[in-house]
Amino acid sequence: MTSSGKDAADSSANDSTWKASAESTSQAKKLRLYAVLLWALGILIEIGAIFGLLLNKSILTATVDSDGVLSAGKFPTWAFALLIALLVLDGIAVIIGSMLWKKANKLDPASEKEPFRFFIQNQLGAFIPIIAFLPVIILIFLNKDMGKTQKGVAGAVGIVVALLAVVMGIDFNPASVEKYTAEKQAVIQLLGEDKVYWAGGGEVYHVCGTVSDLSDSTVESGTTADAVAANKPRLTLKLGSELRKCNRPVPNNLDAIVAAIRDVQQGKATEQVLPSPDWTGVENAPTGGDLDSLKDALKDVKDAA
């Protein structure tokens, strides 16, 4: 059963460069807000650990030896256990925040034409853990009231959690307007319009709504921007089989087109203009007015690249 997600003639389909839908933009704003709140919570936990435990002399417990000599205060066991718990909670808050931030960037990505913003927006999750952990880790190792074992264990936990948070916050292959534009161009040049299909599960959208990957599911259709809003950020690479399944013409150079899309998806290429399809001798290939319309649509996308 196939139900239309949105009209394929949505305004985003008429623009040459891919643009996030209103739904994607709204979702991304909410996710970024939640991410910032979680990052703030992580930093507040860090502040609590610093001022409530590491710099709080009032929690130290003094001891008296057998000769009745009063020794300096020691860092209590309960405070050590609480410090470990706070480090772990700090990491959880920061990591979840980074996951939400990266999800928001898939829905509403930055453009590679703005390098500074693109870098900061996509890698912010790698910098937040430094703020949330470095001060407390330094103070753990400088603390004169903690025993060597306490310092070693707490410091190690802090470093491990911080490194994990940094790695989890890095986006090794960030989404971009250019990547999505390349996929939109591929859809237009193969179908003649910005209309794709998807269903629940997976992260890809399709050029045919009756393929086996979508069987036994309620299939939705819409523009590539609509697909991204539905958390389907990538175009399938099974283009040949899908075009044949829907009895659509397959260009002679489809392998080159797929290879170019794969390079863009994997971050190996930033060029968003894909090879033009070669329809020479292809049965049912677009001709006449249909071919002219297709060429005009592709020209708009290439001019914007």
Secondary structure, DSSP 8 states (H G I E B T S, - for coil): -EEESS-TT-HHHHSSS----HHHHHHHHHHHHHHHHHHHHHHHHHHHHIIIIIT-GGG-B--B-TT--B---B--HHHHHHHHHHHHHHHHHHHHHHHHHHHHHHHS---TTSHHHHHHHHHHHHHHHHHHHHHHHHHHHH-SSS-HHHHHHHHHHHHHHHHHHHHHH--SS---HHHHHHHHHHHHHHHSSS-EEE-SSSSEEBS-TTSGGGTTS-EEEE-HHHHHHTT--EE-S-HHHHHHHTT----TTHHHHHHHHHHHHTTS-----------TT-TT---HHHHHHHHHHHHHHHHH-
